[in-house]
Amino acid sequence: MPDPSVSRALRALPAVGRLLLAPELAEARARHGEEAVAAAVREVLDDARGAILAGETSETEPMDWAGRVATCLARTWAPRLRRVVNGTGVVLNTNLGRAPLASDVVREALEEAAGYCNLEFDLASGDRGDRHSVIEEHLRRLTGAEAALVVNNNAAAVLLVVDGLAREGEVLISRGELVEIGGSFRIPEVVATSGAILREVGATNRTRLADFEAGRSDRTRLVMKCHTSNYRMEGFVAEVPRADLVAFGRKHGLPVVEDLGSGSLISLAPFGLPDEPTVPRVLAEGLDLVTFSGDKLLGGPQAGIIAGRRDLVDRLRRRPLLRAFRCDKVTLALLEATLRRYGAGLPPEATLPALGMLAVQAIALEPRALGLAHRLLAEGWPAEAVPTVSMPGGGALPATEVPSWAVRLTCPWGPWTEDTLATALRRLPCPVIGRLRDGAWWLDVRTLLPGDEDRVVAAFRQLAGGAA
Ligand SMILES: *Cc1c(COP(=O)(O)O)cnc(C)c1O
């Protein structure tokens, strides 16, 4: 027997047609169109019906139906992908979009690519061109490779290499390098997806050249090395030096490929960071191909780059998978604009924000933290500037900590705990993402972009207004 008050409440809901034509929704109709308004009306009425059936609302509550529809529309069509302030100190933060791009790189790229461009058109001959050649020359010059290819991301680059060079054959790889990168990128699964067979050699902590010799058969097609970019092994460990792997490959006619992951074009040692193997250095050591990301230490857009021997790159060019993995014109334009910064008068850390953030020393960050803490203090927030350590590499520099400076707010204070503060800051129109540590909220100033200090101050001002 249905509850009569429930049926009364359901009957009292406005008719769809009447709500659709409500004069209060005239502006919403003009702004979003009839169909979007109709969808929002249905959504609001469905929600109301659900709430009545669940016993959550009573028939007597007056309701601003048009207001609810307008709110629903605004929420539905508000941008979801939004600029955030990265106060985590993690420069290459995958959750926050990895390498930040310089605004002049973006402007330049969009000017070139947004309309029509010579993506696959040879301007000299008027014939069909090749999208990969657009940046191949830059990559050759900057890496020393004979040839290069760009795909959607490094995961695709690795898959294309294994598919192109080892399908239906075997890939030799050390047991110490069966890497998982966050999400679902695991070397064994990538190899399996390509249809090649993984032949693990050695032990987790130690692999010797003899293990590669023992693992080789007439089915072996490829020798692979994977840079352990998110962990480090210590203790009783051994890996085969690149030179020995290269000699092994030459002796048996097998290509030797390294997945470098982050793949910096320049040494980070001058910044006081570990001297990660750079792309040019690894190729100079004789590796046949390397793969690396465009949006890690390179400091550009998401992309996967394959660089090395011309004949091998040409084999990859003929694979149908390349068509599935190819980049669009905007990515290629962003990558080209980024690579051109490596040949400019200024060093790349002066023009590419990700490298600039990695290069900056703690002594230069201290005044920024002091200045920001001072501004927040002036707004009535108990902020202080404190030394901290950043983990700048995320997935790029394993277990590397560098000295940095942060603004710290210790709660509970006023209406806030550090948790409610962090949540409220995340929910603002321009979210501010910090770190919770030792009972406080921390904002590492290393990862602030130009203008972010103003955004942080505005964010705290909004919180103060909201909480008052
Ligand atoms: C990051 C990384 C990948 C995945 O690269 P994406 O560009 O994120 O696809 C693969 N291998 C290694 C070693 C990595 O560090």
The ligand as an ORCA input file, in Angstrom:
! r2SCAN-3c Opt
* xyz 0 1
  C      57.037      6.901    -17.394
  C      57.608      5.668    -17.963
  C      56.900      4.937    -18.938
  C      55.547      5.366    -19.418
  O      55.635      6.535    -20.129
  P      54.306      7.350    -20.544
  O      54.823      8.494    -21.352
  O      53.660      7.736    -19.261
  O      53.467      6.430    -21.334
  C      57.487      3.798    -19.438
  N      58.702      3.381    -19.014
  C      59.394      4.041    -18.066
  C      60.725      3.509    -17.627
  C      58.876      5.208    -17.513
  O      59.567      5.878    -16.582
*
